[in-house]
Amino acid sequence: MEDSKASETFAIILGASKYPEHSQLPERASFLASAEAFRQYLLAPDGLAIPSENLLWLFDSPLGNREQLLQIDNFIHSANALRTRRAAPQIRGLDLVVLYVGHGAYWQRDEFYLTPKTVVENKEQVTSIRFADFAHVINTFGGRRYIVLDCCYAAAAARHLQALGPPPSLGSEGERHFPKSGTALLAASSKDSPAQAPEDAEYTLFSDALQMALSGKLPRPEGGVYSMHTLHHAISDYIQFHHASSGVQPEIHVPKQTAGDISDRPVFRVRSPRSPDQGHLDQAISQLRRDLDALTSTVAGLPAQTHAIPHSGNAVLWISLALSVTAMAGGLWSYLERKRPVAEQPIIAIQTDYGSHTYYMGALIGRIYRSDANARVQVLTADIDNFDLVESAWSLWQASRFYPSGTIFVSIINPGGLASSPPRVIVTNNNFIFVGPDNGNFDFVVQNYGHRVSYTIANKMLSPVDFRDGGLDYFGPTAAALASGFSLEDIGPKTTTYVPKLPNVVHEVSAQRIAGTVMSIDKFGNVITDISNSDLDKAGLRAGMVLVFQAGGRRFKIPFADTYSKVPTNAMVAILNDGSLQFAINMGNFALAAAIKRQERIDLAASD
């Protein structure tokens, strides 16, 4: 959201999880959990961070329908009064966020109602909140209104919001560029569909997806802030991916705007990842709030002379309160004692054949940062030889050996494009994650680290546009999402097998003789082979010997030394560097002098 000096946010949460006067309405703990999770988001410093006095909590309220509407009206009147006291030039307006979680119903033909805790069976029309009345009160808010309805038939509210006239004006300065008023409705279901609240789930189906988005467990939107439109897309994609045709899809409605479309305005900031200790502390605080609300309601109903001493009939509440305080203190103590910040995101390391003299690599890095501004990106290289999958696979393995566990590697060398190579995420046994086309890119890392599991990238939540470019639309956003906590299980179809794609390279070891392959040639002309230290040990070849090097009919005798400087300038030398045997010319170019190419076979033996 904008800086607090530029806007002021208010919020209302209402609904119910239990209906003591109505036998046909089931009690739902998930309704309360959903409302409480949204309250945490509104108050959290890394959420909307609204002051507690700017939040009206009417969930499970003992107040009747008319009393609740009166409280909402008074709350909005106070919010409007705050705006008029502010200095107009630097105030871009007021925001009101409304969440309703509970049962929505047509208690009267074509008349949509919200159902409070106090609804009475067979008297629903007079004890429920008629949405037309609710909309009339909400419309008196002199700013932008963001309404979220998590209930059955939620989109039925749209016509009532559309039918209302323009809200009271609070000034027009700058409204052409920054709308100060308007309404956007995010509905958990259509006007003809019931919403879903699985009995064994913590949240409703809609609120589960909502919390996943706001808590940063889905790919982050541009700038780390959702508009109503982008939030709707994220929730819809999540439900579609996890529940397919069985999941009720949300709808977004934008009644006629007199000052601009507010649904495209960024408003819902994504929270930062939470550490386990912080999560436990949040839970303890939430339970304490619920117990305090219940205790306050109970104590308010006791005779005045009993307020000083706990009533025996309320012992359970007092005990629950004490336990909640203890739990909160324990969570706080654990958090302070460990003094551990939230772990940094894993590194995203990239290699491509884009070249270092084009904008392509910069665009890819920018795409990752646009998905997650907190990403940590490093470039392995952009100079893999064009379409050279063997060099790509080799370089990826060589560079990855020096990175910490959990690093995410993006390798994009893709001759033939995505049509010929499925986009994959591959996890190796050493807890590395590799993202890119599955065309041989990962053969050497799987061969050396072992294969744990692979996923085909199929979740369109990973990209806000139709997939066109592999790097920008598949691999960059996928890496950014994984780094910020997106679940591997949500990537797409899973497999525990890996099939190598590259042709077998020549690699044979025997006594005093090795057949190997040129894997790479660096900028100095040094020839890097797939011959390792263990290969040399098995063949009995070691530093201090003279090696016979043969390739394509060319034959050289080359000393095997510890460093380049052990031979004169312009002399050939073999050295072991980073675990691989290399051939070089001291202050010269071996590949050029010996006419060696990548992937060429070489034969090595001890000189007589």
C-alpha positions in Angstrom: 0.0 0.0 0.0 1.0 3.7 -0.2 2.8 5.3 2.6 0.6 5.9 5.6 1.0 9.6 5.1 -0.7 9.2 1.7 -3.7 7.0 2.7 -5.5 5.7 5.7 -6.9 2.2 5.9 -9.8 0.9 7.9 -11.2 -2.6 8.1 -14.4 -4.4 9.2 -14.6 -8.2 9.8 -17.9 -9.7 10.4 -19.7 -13.1 10.2 -20.2 -16.0 12.5 -19.0 -19.6 13.2 -21.9 -20.7 15.4 -25.6 -20.1 15.4 -27.2 -21.1 18.7 -30.7 -20.1 17.7 -30.7 -21.9 14.3 -30.5 -25.7 14.2 -30.1 -25.9 10.4 -26.9 -23.8 10.3 -23.9 -26.0 11.2 -21.1 -24.6 13.4 -17.9 -24.1 11.4 -14.5 -23.6 13.2 -13.0 -22.9 9.8 -15.1 -19.7 9.6 -13.5 -18.4 12.8 -10.0 -19.5 11.8 -10.4 -17.8 8.4 -11.6 -14.5 10.0 -8.8 -14.6 12.6 -6.1 -15.2 10.0 -7.3 -12.2 8.0 -7.3 -10.1 11.2 -3.7 -11.1 11.8 -2.8 -10.1 8.3 -4.5 -6.7 8.7 -2.7 -5.9 12.0 0.7 -7.4 11.2 3.6 -5.0 10.6 4.4 -6.8 7.4 0.8 -7.1 6.4 -1.5 -4.0 6.0 -0.2 -2.8 9.4 -3.4 -0.9 10.3 -3.7 0.5 13.8 -6.0 -1.7 16.0 -8.4 1.2 16.5 -9.0 1.2 12.7 -10.4 -2.3 12.8 -14.0 -3.1 13.7 -14.2 -6.8 14.8 -17.8 -8.0 14.7 -17.2 -11.7 14.1 -19.3 -13.9 16.3 -20.7 -10.8 17.8 -23.7 -11.2 20.2 -25.2 -8.0 18.7 -28.3 -8.3 16.5 -28.4 -7.4 12.8 -29.6 -3.8 13.4 -27.1 -3.2 16.2 -24.2 -4.4 13.9 -25.3 -2.1 11.1 -25.4 0.8 13.6 -21.9 0.0 14.8 -20.7 -0.1 11.2 -22.4 3.2 10.4 -20.7 4.8 13.5 -17.3 3.4 12.6 -17.6 4.7 9.0 -18.7 8.1 10.2 -15.6 8.3 12.4 -13.4 7.3 9.5 -14.9 10.0 7.2 -14.4 12.6 10.0 -10.7 11.6 10.1 -10.3 12.4 6.4 -11.8 15.8 6.7 -9.4 16.7 9.5 -6.4 15.8 7.4 -4.5 18.2 5.2 -6.0 17.4 1.8 -2.9 17.8 -0.5 -0.9 14.9 0.9 -3.9 12.6 1.5 -4.7 10.3 -1.4 -7.9 9.1 0.3 -9.3 6.5 2.6 -9.4 2.7 2.1 -12.0 0.4 3.7 -11.4 -3.4 3.6 -14.4 -5.5 4.5 -14.3 -9.3 5.1 -17.4 -11.4 5.7 -17.0 -15.1 6.5 -20.1 -17.2 7.2 -23.3 -18.3 5.6 -24.9 -16.4 2.8 -28.5 -17.2 2.0 -31.6 -16.2 0.0 -34.0 -16.0 2.9 -36.4 -14.2 0.6 -36.8 -14.7 -3.1 -34.0 -12.7 -4.9 -33.0 -11.1 -1.6 -29.5 -11.9 -0.5 -28.7 -12.0 3.3 -25.6 -12.3 5.5 -26.2 -14.5 8.6 -25.0 -13.2 12.0 -24.6 -15.3 15.1 -28.0 -14.1 16.4 -30.0 -15.4 13.5 -33.2 -17.0 14.7 -34.7 -20.1 13.0 -38.0 -19.3 11.1 -37.3 -15.6 11.6 -34.3 -15.3 9.2 -35.7 -12.3 7.2 -35.9 -10.1 10.3 -32.8 -11.4 12.2 -30.3 -11.6 9.3 -28.5 -8.7 7.7 -30.1 -7.9 4.4 -27.2 -7.1 2.0 -29.0 -4.2 0.4 -29.0 -2.5 3.8 -25.4 -3.5 4.5 -24.4 -2.1 1.1 -26.2 1.2 1.7 -24.2 1.6 5.0 -20.9 0.7 3.4 -21.5 3.1 0.5 -21.4 6.0 3.0 -17.7 5.4 3.3 -16.0 8.3 1.5 -13.2 6.4 -0.1 -12.2 3.2 -1.8 -14.1 0.1 -0.7 -12.6 -3.4 -1.0 -15.2 -6.0 -0.1 -14.4 -9.7 0.3 -17.3 -12.1 0.8 -16.4 -15.7 1.8 -19.9 -17.3 1.8 -22.4 -19.0 -0.4 -23.9 -17.1 -3.3 -21.5 -14.3 -2.6 -21.6 -12.7 -6.1 -25.3 -11.9 -5.5 -24.0 -8.9 -3.6 -22.8 -7.3 -6.8 -26.1 -6.0 -8.0 -26.8 -4.3 -4.7 -23.4 -2.5 -4.9 -24.0 -1.6 -8.6 -27.4 -0.2 -7.9 -26.1 2.4 -5.4 -25.5 5.9 -6.4 -22.1 7.6 -6.2 -20.6 7.9 -2.7 -20.2 11.3 -1.0 -17.4 13.3 -2.5 -14.4 14.2 -0.4 -12.6 16.3 -3.1 -11.5 15.7 -6.7 -7.8 16.7 -6.7 -5.8 14.1 -8.6 -8.7 11.7 -8.9 -8.1 11.3 -12.6 -4.8 9.7 -11.9 -5.4 8.2 -8.5 -9.1 7.3 -7.8 -10.2 8.3 -4.4 -13.5 6.3 -4.4 -15.0 3.2 -5.9 -15.9 -0.3 -5.0 -14.4 -3.7 -5.8 -16.0 -7.0 -4.7 -14.1 -10.3 -4.4 -16.7 -13.1 -4.1 -15.9 -16.7 -3.0 -18.7 -18.0 -5.2 -21.1 -17.1 -7.9 -24.7 -15.9 -7.2 -25.9 -19.4 -7.9 -23.2 -21.5 -6.2 -22.5 -22.5 -2.6 -19.1 -21.8 -1.2 -17.0 -24.6 0.2 -15.8 -25.2 3.8 -14.4 -28.8 4.1 -15.0 -30.2 7.5 -11.5 -31.4 8.1 -9.8 -28.2 6.8 -8.4 -25.3 8.9 -9.9 -22.6 6.7 -12.6 -22.4 4.1 -11.6 -23.3 0.6 -11.5 -19.6 -0.5 -9.8 -18.4 2.7 -7.2 -21.1 2.4 -6.2 -19.8 -1.0 -6.4 -16.2 0.2 -4.1 -16.9 3.1 -1.6 -18.7 0.8 -1.5 -15.6 -1.4 -1.2 -13.0 1.4 1.4 -15.0 3.4 3.8 -15.2 0.4 3.4 -18.9 -0.2 2.3 -18.3 -3.8 4.4 -16.6 -6.5 4.7 -13.0 -5.4 2.9 -10.3 -7.5 4.8 -7.5 -9.1 6.2 -5.2 -6.4 5.0 -7.7 -3.7 1.5 -6.1 -3.6 -1.7 -7.6 -4.9 -4.5 -5.6 -6.5 -8.0 -7.1 -6.3 -7.6 -8.3 -9.8 -4.2 -10.0 -9.3 -5.4 -11.4 -6.0 -8.5 -12.9 -7.7 -6.2 -14.5 -10.3 -3.9 -16.0 -7.7 -6.8 -17.4 -5.7 -8.5 -18.8 -8.8 -5.4 -20.4 -10.1 -4.6 -22.0 -6.7 -8.1 -23.5 -6.4 -8.1 -24.7 -10.0 -4.7 -26.4 -9.5 -5.5 -28.1 -6.2 -9.2 -28.8 -6.7 -9.7 -28.8 -10.4 -13.4 -28.9 -11.4 -14.6 -29.7 -7.8 -13.4 -26.3 -6.5 -15.8 -23.4 -6.5 -14.2 -20.5 -8.4 -14.2 -17.0 -7.0 -15.5 -14.0 -9.0 -14.5 -10.4 -9.1 -17.0 -7.6 -9.7 -16.3 -4.0 -10.1 -19.5 -1.9 -9.9 -19.6 1.3 -12.0 -16.7 3.5 -11.1 -17.2 7.3 -11.0 -13.5 8.1 -10.4 -11.6 5.2 -11.9 -11.2 1.4 -11.5 -9.8 0.7 -8.1 -9.5 -3.1 -8.7 -6.2 -2.6 -10.5 -4.7 -0.5 -7.6 -2.1 -2.4 -5.6 -3.4 -2.7 -2.0 -2.8 -6.1 -0.4 0.9 -6.3 0.6 2.3 -9.8 0.7 3.7 -10.8 4.1 7.3 -11.9 4.6 8.1 -15.5 5.3 7.6 -16.3 9.0 10.0 -18.3 11.2 8.6 -21.3 13.2 9.0 -19.3 16.5 7.1 -16.3 15.1 4.3 -18.7 13.9 3.9 -20.2 17.3 3.8 -16.7 18.9 1.2 -15.6 16.4 -1.0 -18.6 17.3 -0.6 -17.9 21.0 -1.6 -14.3 20.5 -4.6 -15.2 18.4 -5.8 -17.6 21.0 -5.4 -15.0 23.7 -7.4 -12.5 21.7 -10.3 -15.0 21.3 -10.3 -15.8 25.0 -10.2 -12.1 25.9 -13.1 -11.5 23.6 -15.1 -14.3 25.2 -14.1 -13.3 28.7 -15.0 -9.6 28.1 -18.5 -10.6 26.8 -19.1 -12.9 29.8 -17.8 -10.5 32.4 -19.9 -7.7 30.9 -23.0 -9.7 31.7 -22.2 -10.4 35.3 -23.5 -8.4 38.3 -21.2 -5.4 39.1 -20.3 -6.8 42.5 -18.9 -10.0 41.0 -16.5 -8.4 38.6 -13.6 -8.4 41.0 -13.7 -12.2 41.7 -13.9 -14.9 39.0 -17.3 -16.4 38.9 -17.3 -20.2 39.5 -19.3 -20.7 36.3 -16.5 -19.0 34.3 -13.6 -21.0 35.7 -12.9 -22.6 32.4 -12.6 -19.2 30.7 -10.2 -17.9 33.4 -8.1 -21.1 33.1 -8.0 -20.8 29.3 -6.9 -17.2 29.6 -4.1 -18.1 32.0 -3.0 -20.9 29.7 -3.0 -18.6 26.7 -0.9 -16.0 28.5 1.5 -18.7 29.4 1.7 -20.0 25.9 2.2 -16.5 24.5 5.0 -15.9 27.0 6.6 -19.2 26.2 6.5 -18.4 22.5 7.9 -15.0 23.0 10.7 -16.3 25.3 11.6 -18.9 22.7 11.7 -16.3 20.0 13.8 -13.9 22.0 16.1 -16.6 23.4 17.1 -17.9 20.0 17.3 -14.4 18.4 17.3 -16.0 15.0 16.1 -13.8 12.1 14.0 -15.4 9.3 16.4 -17.4 7.2 17.6 -15.7 4.0 16.2 -16.9 0.8 18.3 -19.4 -1.1 20.6 -18.2 -3.9 19.3 -18.4 -7.5 22.3 -19.1 -9.7 21.9 -18.8 -13.5 23.7 -20.0 -16.5 22.7 -19.5 -20.1 24.0 -19.3 -23.7 22.5 -15.8 -24.0 25.9 -14.1 -24.3 27.3 -11.3 -22.2 26.8 -8.6 -24.8 23.0 -8.8 -25.1 20.1 -7.6 -22.8 18.8 -11.2 -22.5 20.4 -12.0 -19.2 19.5 -8.6 -17.7 15.8 -9.2 -18.8 15.8 -12.6 -17.1 17.3 -11.3 -13.9 14.7 -8.4 -14.0 11.9 -10.9 -14.4 13.1 -12.8 -11.3 13.2 -9.5 -9.3 9.8 -8.5 -10.6 8.5 -11.8 -9.2 10.3 -11.4 -5.9 12.2 -8.2 -5.0 13.9 -10.1 -2.2 15.5 -12.7 -4.4 19.3 -13.3 -4.3 20.5 -13.7 -7.9 24.0 -14.7 -9.1 25.2 -15.3 -12.6 27.3 -18.4 -13.2 27.9 -17.6 -16.9 26.0 -16.3 -19.9 28.7 -17.5 -22.3 28.0 -21.2 -22.8 28.7 -21.9 -26.5 25.5 -21.7 -28.5 23.2 -24.7 -28.0 26.1 -26.7 -26.5 24.3 -29.0 -24.1 27.4 -31.0 -23.1 29.3 -27.9 -22.1 26.2 -26.6 -20.3 25.8 -29.8 -18.3 29.5 -30.0 -17.5 29.8 -26.3 -16.4 26.7 -26.6 -14.3 28.1 -29.6 -12.4 31.5 -27.9 -12.0 30.1 -24.6 -10.7 27.4 -26.1 -8.5 29.9 -28.1 -6.4 30.9 -24.9 -4.6 27.4 -23.7 -3.7 25.6 -24.3 -0.4 22.7 -26.8 0.1 19.4 -25.5 -1.0 20.7 -23.3 -3.9 18.4 -23.0 -6.9 20.1 -23.3 -10.3 18.6 -22.1 -13.5 20.2 -23.5 -16.6 18.8 -22.3 -20.0 20.4 -23.8 -23.0 17.6 -25.0 -25.2 18.1 -25.8 -28.9 14.7 -26.4 -30.4 12.8 -24.5 -27.8 10.2 -25.7 -25.3 8.4 -27.7 -27.9 11.3 -30.2 -27.9 12.2 -30.1 -24.2 9.8 -30.2 -21.3 10.3 -27.5 -18.6 11.3 -29.2 -15.4 12.3 -28.7 -11.8 14.8 -31.4 -10.6 15.8 -32.0 -7.0 19.0 -33.9 -6.3 20.0 -35.9 -3.3 22.2 -33.2 -1.9 19.2 -30.8 -1.7 20.0 -28.8 -4.9 17.2 -27.6 -7.1 17.7 -27.3 -10.8 15.2 -25.4 -13.1 15.3 -25.5 -16.9 14.6 -27.5 -20.0 15.1 -31.2 -19.5 17.2 -31.9 -22.6 20.5 -33.1 -21.0 21.2 -29.9 -19.1 21.1 -31.9 -15.8 22.7 -35.2 -16.8 26.0 -34.6 -15.0 24.5 -33.2 -11.8 22.1 -36.1 -11.6 24.9 -38.5 -12.3 27.1 -37.1 -9.6 24.6 -36.0 -6.9 21.8 -38.5 -7.5 18.2 -37.9 -8.5 15.5 -37.5 -5.8 12.5 -36.2 -7.7 11.4 -34.2 -10.8 8.4 -32.0 -11.5 7.1 -30.8 -14.9 6.3 -27.1 -14.7 2.5 -27.0 -15.3 1.1 -24.5 -12.8 0.1 -21.3 -14.5 0.2 -19.5 -11.1 4.0 -19.3 -11.8 3.5 -16.8 -14.6 1.0 -14.0 -15.0 1.1 -14.2 -18.8 0.7 -17.0 -21.3 3.9 -19.0 -21.6 6.0 -17.7 -24.5 9.6 -17.4 -23.6 11.3 -20.2 -21.6 13.5 -18.0 -19.5 11.2 -15.1 -18.8 7.8 -16.9 -18.6 8.8 -20.4 -17.2 12.1 -20.7 -15.5 12.7 -17.2 -14.0 9.3 -17.0 -12.3 9.5 -20.6 -11.2 12.9 -20.1 -9.5 11.7 -16.9 -7.8 8.6 -18.6 -6.5 10.6 -21.6 -5.1 13.1 -19.2 -3.5 10.2 -17.4 -1.7 8.7 -20.6 -0.4 6.4 -21.9 -3.1 5.8 -25.6 -2.6 7.6 -28.1 -4.9 4.4 -30.2 -4.8 2.5 -27.4 -6.5 4.8 -27.1 -9.5 3.2 -29.8 -11.5 3.3 -33.6 -12.3 5.9 -35.5 -10.3 8.2 -38.3 -11.2 11.0 -40.2 -9.3 12.8 -41.3 -12.4 15.4 -39.5 -14.5 16.4 -40.5 -18.0 19.8 -39.2 -19.3 19.5 -37.3 -22.6 23.1 -36.7 -23.7 25.0 -39.2 -25.8 27.6 -41.1 -23.8 30.9 -39.4 -23.8 34.1 -41.4 -24.2 35.6 -42.2 -20.8 37.7 -45.3 -20.3 40.4 -45.9 -17.6 43.0 -48.7 -17.6 46.5 -49.2 -16.4 48.8 -46.4 -17.6 46.1 -45.3 -20.1 42.9 -43.1 -20.1 40.5 -42.2 -22.9 38.5 -39.1 -22.1 36.7 -36.1 -23.6 37.3 -32.4 -23.9 34.4 -30.9 -22.0 35.2 -27.2 -22.1 37.7 -24.6 -23.4 38.1 -21.5 -21.3 38.9 -18.0 -22.5 42.7 -18.6 -22.1 42.5 -21.6 -24.4 43.0 -24.1 -21.6 41.5 -27.5 -22.5 39.4 -28.9 -19.6 38.7 -32.7 -19.7 36.5 -35.1 -17.9 39.5 -36.9 -16.4 39.4 -36.7 -12.6 41.9 -37.2 -9.9 40.5 -40.6 -9.2 40.9 -41.6 -12.8 44.6 -40.6 -12.7 45.1 -42.6 -9.6 43.5 -45.7 -11.1 45.7 -45.4 -14.2 48.8 -44.7 -12.2 49.4 -41.3 -13.7 50.7 -38.6 -11.4 52.4 -35.2 -11.2 56.1 -35.3 -12.2 55.5 -37.7 -15.1 55.5 -36.9 -18.8 52.2 -37.7 -20.5 51.5 -38.6 -24.1 48.5 -36.6 -25.4 46.8 -37.8 -28.6 43.8 -36.2 -30.3 42.7 -36.7 -34.0 46.1 -37.9 -35.1 48.0 -35.2 -33.3 50.5 -36.3 -30.6 52.3 -34.3 -27.9 54.5 -35.1 -25.0 53.4 -32.9 -22.1 54.8 -32.7 -18.6 52.3 -33.2 -15.7 53.1 -30.5 -13.2 51.6 -28.9 -10.1 51.3 -25.3 -11.5 51.7 -23.5 -14.8 54.9 -21.9 -13.7 56.7 -25.3 -13.4 57.3 -25.1 -17.2 58.9 -22.3 -19.3 56.8 -19.6 -21.0 55.1 -20.9 -24.1 55.6 -24.5 -23.0 52.8 -27.0 -22.8 51.7 -28.3 -19.3 49.1 -30.6 -17.8 47.8 -29.7 -14.4 45.0 -30.8 -12.1 42.6 -27.9 -11.4 39.3 -28.1 -9.5 39.4 -31.8 -9.7 39.7 -32.0 -13.5 42.8 -32.6 -15.7 43.6 -29.6 -17.9 46.0 -28.9 -20.7 47.5 -25.5 -21.1 50.4 -23.4 -22.5 52.1 -21.2 -19.9 51.1 -17.7 -21.1 49.7 -19.2 -24.3 46.6 -20.9 -25.9 46.7 -24.7 -25.9 43.4 -25.2 -27.8 44.6 -23.0 -30.6 48.1 -24.5 -30.8 46.9 -28.1 -30.7 43.7 -27.4 -32.8 41.5 -28.9 -30.1 37.7 -28.6 -30.1 35.0 -29.3 -27.5 33.8 -32.8 -27.1 36.8 -34.2 -29.0 38.2 -37.5 -27.8 41.6 -37.6 -26.3 43.9 -40.5 -25.4 46.4 -40.2 -22.5 49.2 -42.5 -21.5 52.5 -42.4 -19.7 55.6 -41.6 -21.8 58.2 -44.4 -22.2 
